[in-house]
Amino acid sequence: MALPTLTPEQRAEALAKAAEARKARSELLASIKSGKQSIDKVLLKAKEDKTIGKTKVTQLLKAVPGLGAVKVAALLEQAGIDPDRRAAGLGDRQREALIDALK
């Protein structure tokens, strides 16, 4: 499928929107890293919040202090979650399995 041709104004608007989304995602991950937000509350808000919902579960879990790539991969495998899954795409059982594993 070919991409639509954008006018310079549309392109600038799309770039600004993308930059805003990246900034919001970065702030979210930083707040998880610092402990201001807990991962269980973040995962529960994933359906309503677009920023959280479009963030990959792997990124969210790696932001948790004490969790690295190996532990995150093990958690995802244990819960039966694809590493490329986004937070809004988690089912209720998958979300509960992750929250229980992190407690």
N, C-alpha and C positions, 0 to 999 in steps of 0.2 A: 504494500500500500504506500503510495507516494505521499510525502508530507505536503500539507497545503502551503502555498506561497503566502508569506506574511508581508504586510506593509511595514515600513520602518517603525511606525508608531506601535503596531501590534507586537512587533519583535521586541521593542524596548519595554513594553508593558509586560510581556511574558518573562523577560529577563529579570525585571524588578520583582515580579511575583515569585520567581524561582529563588532569588536571593533572599527574599523575606522568609520563605519556607525553610531554607537552609539555616538562617539565623535562628528561627524559632526551634528547629530541631536541635541545633547546637546548644541553645539555652536549656532545653529539656534534658539533654544528656549531661550537661554540667550540673544541673540541680540534682540529678540522680547520683552523680559522682560525689557531690558534696554532702549528700545525705538530707537535703532539704525535702526531697520527695522520695517516698518508698516505692519500690518496684511493684508491689502488690496493688497499691492505689493507682499507679500509672497504668498497669494492665487492665484494671477494672474500668478506667475512663477511656480506653482505646476506641470504643464504638462511637462515643460522642465527639471526642476531640480529634480533628483532622490531622493535626501535627503528630499526635501519638499514633493514630491509626495507620498512617502511611510510613511510620518508622519500622524498620525490620526488628524482629524480636531479638535477633543476635546482637544488634547494636545496643538495644536497651539493656540486655543482660550483661554485656561487656562493660557497661557504664557502672554497674554495681561494684562497689569496692570489694575486693577479694575474689572476684570472678574473672578468670582469664579465658582465652580461646579454648583451651582443653576442657575446662569445667563447663563452659557454656555448651560446647558440642555434646558433652556427656548428658547434661540436663535436657537438651533438646531431643536427643536420641531416646532417653528414658521416657520423656513425655510423648514421644511419637510426633514431633513437630519438625517440619522441613526447615532447614537453616535459612532458606530464602523467604520464609513466611513473614508477612507484615502483621503488626499487632492487631489491627482490626479484623484480620482474617482468622484469628484464633477462635476455636470453638470453646464452649463453656467448660468442657472436660479438660481440654488442653490447658486453658488458663488456670483452672483449679489445680491441675497437676503441677504446673510451674510454681504457683504460689505455695503449695504444700512443700515442694522440694526445697524452696528457698527459706523456709522457716526453721 
